[in-house]
Amino acid sequence: MGDITPSATQARAIAAIRDWFENRTGGQQVFRLFGYAGTGKSTVLKFALDDLGLAPHAEDRPGVVTATFTGKAALVLRRKGTPARTIHSLIYSVIEATEEEIEEAQKRIAEAEQTARLLGGFDRTTAEAAIEAMRQALRDMKKPRFALNPASDAASARLIVLDEVSMVGEDMARDLMSFGRPILVLGDPGQLPPIKGEGAFTQASPDVMLTEIHRQAAESAIIRLATLAREGRPIGFGQYDDHAWKMRMADVTPEQCLRGGQVICGRNATRFQLNNALRRAAGFGGSILPTGSDEKIICLKNQNDLGLINGMFLSLADIVDEGSLYFSARVTDEEGIRIGPPDRDGTPGRLRLYKGHFEDHVTLDPDRHDRDWKGKRGLTEATFGWAITCHKAQGSQWENVIVWDDGLGRTEQDRRRWLYTAITRAERGLVILA
């Protein structure tokens, strides 16, 4: 850990983790280490694992398995030297319905519709309700399903570490715990919960709650503003240091936003509008599809065989429109590494990208993705990333961030969590627009 020395509070947290792991996991499977931004959760974790002599898990040497909810968060940890994967890839196997199963379900619906046309009155109403249930079942069949993988590393690891657990829901938490291994979770109760429900691990009281903000972190205007947001205190307009401001939306142009860093908003409707405005400001507004390597494109779905990660930014070149469902391009990731299925010579070839998410920026079609289910199998799913929602941003950080406060939040607590999470995506520079 170099010249870093844990504070007294952190030292007590490290001792508590060691006591739990060595003496109490039989009666307490989950240990919760919580803390707000700037309190040093990662520092405590590294010292605790060193203290316990735990190394990353290997087939011949059971150890620590580290997992996160989002693929981008796992990627960030790997870049920092910690082997990490998504919770989904750790404990689930993907199950997809075959084309034959889908076609058989469609055939049954067509037959039921034909029969219903011969009925009248209440009998027809009953039949139509049953048909709608069949249609919903068909829509569900077109989505990937996840089955617990009994051969998962989670079954043999000495310890499972979960980072950024605020978005882990009850079903996933129950599945993780079913492996019976000790689980150390790192959480920030100020962050956004899952889109549906509450975070399963962050609902319970923590075993250790870090509240003391490091001196260096306390000097950051970003941490000060995040604390104001978390506590529900007002953030006034003005400059907070050389790199942090709150400004009015009307005083900032799209061109200025382009120079200000990653734009984060609350609502998908806002995301569409901002992406369109920012593309026009960047000179790309004449095309529905991306037009070159300077476009900001974000991946929406993991493709592990190609190294594509949900939340990863991509650069596209040599873009060719291939028809109604997809276009192709030569693609590189954030580190400039080529991504694509191998050509005959073994080098990455062209990637085929689904058009639908880009077309939604012009005409939002709620039935598009259900209609295209068959054709988009095997296609890469991505969209414009000039602006992204805060939920998509969780697990990531950028040097400079613009928070476009579009008022998301059904309750005061929702508002606090959203704004706090958005602000803490910034590492150095921050502009809040309201």
Steps between C-alpha positions, in 0.01 A plus 500: 500500500803726467510792739125492580426457870143417608332748729385387843145456366625297205721287725194410710314405181789276388504328841122447487521336157777269621304403811191423291686294240702298752234450767143583398420405139317189621236714663525808276544438128504866390723777636399851393772764462327826411630849449431821314719639225847592626500278811741235368303176460743370239796576728342302782429207266858480372647507849247245626574251221874540554451451873310177436751378242229455236600501133277498190315175447652232275395147416788351698496766772165611644508868585309823441245540221416866430180594317300813417149564375610679180752389241657845492566492876670162458710643216609794718613261774692283252683806371603573858640149537210320671360199311127565484195392307130574501275323749296370205801332339615365837187315609269462197485312174306663216201313359339616175194359330567339162352635178286186480354567847424861406335395174290237678377763751414737214306220330297434816414871527386510136278196554352653817430827317321312223285314753421821692358664186223240498395579856285776640414672825675397819655191336686723255613733777637202693678366191657840421631527858661157463653603167651813657655281770646280225643807326668612823644151545634521145663835570665348806623203294686738268705633792800311644431320827750414768540170684721450803833341405592234757856482364559870569823610671266638765450143621867443586637847581613569855346848480271687260554876485224711346575861408242769416214292646232770512343368176484134607136398547348234724489216244867536409601534867311181584670315213844619613437388855381157384863400437559514874833686480597804714410823322663838568299782343616856440220748471409865502148550638488841335503353150213402274319173572392255225256637243232283664490461877777566749856377536487170689835544672472871573161475674651332807719681753873488422753317714736792440394842378785730391400864537836672548598658170874497428672835533597499131147405395350762732691768310316404180203713401352189337487323836356810668228532236428126516456530877258789456300294250495192723383701801232677297649845554469760222784549253512862394605628161860608475861383497622265775866469398705518180330188366144494639197717421124501509352690206168559329422289195401807302849646549680203342505408131525148356843595365617577854360167621709322240813640666379440857530123531253214522138616521281313751123545524205334670235409244523309174293768327763756607777269378348483152463879484850569625662246269325658202600853605860403575532312171380807311748717689779257411402505133341154483132599496429407139506124547291257704801268529850575631722656237856465626754430773431829680144395585446393862357148500422294811453123510166382644554125533785269595648279229763310695633310198597831339603689814204738479378630836176678581594863571823494297555784252584406142655673200359417158667540162426396140125492572281326239118487506416133440122512477193531718631353828872566531807684381860384515816676612856448610491543877756578770447518875596775747863384500528495122477120473319364193181305571321273259452141384826358363569527128668218309841627607391505866483880535177663626260559213200722454237516773129499420300747714123506550337818368199514731654687794631769265166529316324550835665845511285601201185293549450319830323173420408300816439186292819521295722275709232234546434502126871475415581225756601239241698725270701667776625176655875502455508875429686741726267733691627854546375857483613861508691580819538877492250498787419199718266443792633486854394135528720418200784706652505307830827319546685745272687824554631769268751777553238764415121467528201719415194411709185601310246521782167425332313457827496121514371357827154406622591576862748720682713194577503404130617851414780489754623160382488595136689827541754348740570211262533730199736740677727220623560382142736800464867464594630855445263735321126543557226724363144463630240645265153574636 
